[in-house]
Amino acid sequence: MQSKAKTVEAYLAELPADRREALEAVRKVILKNLDKDYEERMGYGMMGYAVPHRVYPAGYHCDPKQPLPFAGLASQKQAMSVYLMSTYMTPAEFKWFTTAWAKTGKKLDMGKSCIRFKKVEDLALEVLGEAIRRMPAKRYIAEYEKNLAKTKSGRERLAATRKMAEAAAQSNPKRDTKSDNKSGLGKSAPPSKRPSKKPAKKKEPATGRGRE
């Protein structure tokens, strides 16, 4: 059963003490190694880490209203779980992860992206932290789009979400003054500071009568 908690703090508060302590330990490792362009949030009834729309406007192709999911942390009926989408979609990362974990001597109970554990001592936390650190948001987005583009339906979804994101950006543009200045667009406003000089020179010959 998925939690209906609205915040990570509320989610942790509703857990039994032993599970709360274990998930807080894993959460600490994730946050320590998490790239700044990810955000912690509740999603799909668990604690989640995702690429927000401010970084990737297209969002998740299955539901563009949702940010692109990267990792998750959950307390479930039989065990607790860590979800790592990067190991699921990137064969090289999966190979690195399983090899590094094996070197620790700890047993890895893992599905496609889900690592199951019953106590925090079951986890190779240093390997988990390194897996998070190795996948900054920029690289993750590139891997995600590369995988999505492998199928026709994926390419169509990717094109559709990009189009939606572009339309949203045009309807609510955020002007970058630095880029404007580089392109010359920011030079249209300053002339308002200069017009007084030219008109004054043109009117000088006609001011003689006013002085008499």
N, C-alpha and C positions, 0 to 999 in steps of 0.2 A: 504493500500500500504506500503510495506516494505521500510525502508530507505536504501539508497546506501552509506551512510556515512562510511568511513573507520576507523574512530576513535571515541571514546566516546565523546571527545571534539567537534568534527565536528557534531556529532549527536545532542548534546545539543544546539549547536549554531544555528541549523536550525529550532529550535522550537520557538513557540510564547513565549513571556516573562513569562506569567503566568504558562505555562506548564513546561518551563525550570526551573523555581524556585521550582516548586513542585517536579519534578524528582530529582533535585539536593539535596533537603532535604532528600528524600528517599535514594538516593545514598549514602549520608553521613552516614546514619544509617547502611546501608549494609556494607560499607567499614570498619566502626568502629568495627563491630562484625565478620568480615569475617576471616576465618582461613587462615594462610599464604600459605597453599598449594592450594588455589584457585587463579585464575587470572581474572582480569577484562578485557573484550574484547568486540568487536562487534561480534554479531552472530545472524543469522536468522533475520537480519534487525532491531535489537534492542541492547540495552546494555545488556551484558551477563556476568555471573560469572560461570567459569567452572574449572574442574580439568584438568590441562594441561598434555600433553603427557609425560613430564619429571617426573610427579608424577604417572600417570596412562597410560603407553604406549599403552594399548589396545584401548584407545579412546572410542567413542560412538559406540555401536554395530550397530546402523542403518547406520552409516557412520564412520568407524574407522579413517578416515582422520581428523575428527572433535574431539576436546577434549570433555570429558564427561560433559554435561551441568548440572548446579546445580540451578541457578536462573537467572531471567531475569527482565528487567525493560524497559517498552515501552510506547510511546505515540501513541494512536490509534485514529481512527476516532471519536468514541463516548465517549471514556474515556481513562484514563491511566491505566496501569496494572503492577502488580508485579507477577512474576511466581516463585513458590517455588516447585521444583520437590520433595523435601524431604517430604512434607506433602502429596503429591500425592502417593508416593510409600511406605510410612510407616504409617500404620493405627494408631499406638501409637502416632506418631507425629501429625497426623491430629486431633486426639482426644484432645491432649494437646493444640494444636493451637486454635481450635474452642472454647474450654472451656475458655482458657485464654482471648481470644478476647471478648467473651460474658461478662466476668466479668468487662470489661472496659465500657460497656453500649453502645458501638458503633456498628452500623449495619455492618455486614460482607457480602459483595457481592462477592461470591467466586464460581468458577467452580471447576474442579478437581484439578487444581494447580494454577489457575489464580485468583488473587484478583483485582477487578476493583474499581477504585476510580476516582472522578472528581476534588477533591481538597485534598491537603495533610491533612487537618483537618478530612477527612473521615477515616483516617488510625489510628490504634492503633500502633504507631511507636515503642513503647517499646516492644510490643509483637512480632512485625516483627523482631526487632533486636535480641530478645532472640531466635527466631526460627532459625535465621542464626547462632547464636553462638552455639546453641545446636547440630549443625550438622557439626563437623570438617570433612575435606576431607577423612580421614581414615575411619571414621564411615560411611560416605556417600557411599564410594566405596563398603564397606561390604554390606550395605543395597541394593545397586544397583545390585550387583552380586547375592545376595540372591533372589531377585525378578526375575532376569533374568533366574535363574536356575529352576524356577517353571514349565517351559514348555520345551518340547523336543526341539522345534525350538530355544528357548532361550539358552538352554544348548549347542546346536550346534553352535550358534553364539558366545557364550562366549568362547567356546573351540577354535573356528577359530580365534577370535581376539587375544586370548592369544598366540596362535601359531605364528601369524604374529608378535606380539610384541617380542616374544622370538627370532625369526629369525632376526628382526631388531636389537635387542640388540647384537646378536652374530656377525653381520656384522660390527657393529660399537661399540665395547666394550669400556667401560670406566673403567679403572682399579682402584680399590679401594686399595690403598697401605696398609691401616690398616688391612683390611680383609685378604689381601695377607699374611701379616706377621703372622697373627693368624693361617693361614692354612699351613704355611711353604713355600708357593709359592714365597714369597719375599726373600728367603734366597739363591737363585741361583746366584745372582749377586755379593755379597760381596767377594767370594774367589779370585776375580781378584786383590784384595788388598794384598793377602798373598803369592803368588807364589815365590817371590824373595828369601825368607828365605830357602825353601827346596832345590832348585837348587844350591844355594851357598854352602851348606854343602856337597853335593855330589861331587862338583868339587874341593874341597880343596886338596885331596890327589894328584891330577894331576897337581898342580900348581908349584911343585918344580923345574921343568926344566925351566920354564919361568923365575925364579929368578936367575938362574946361568948365 
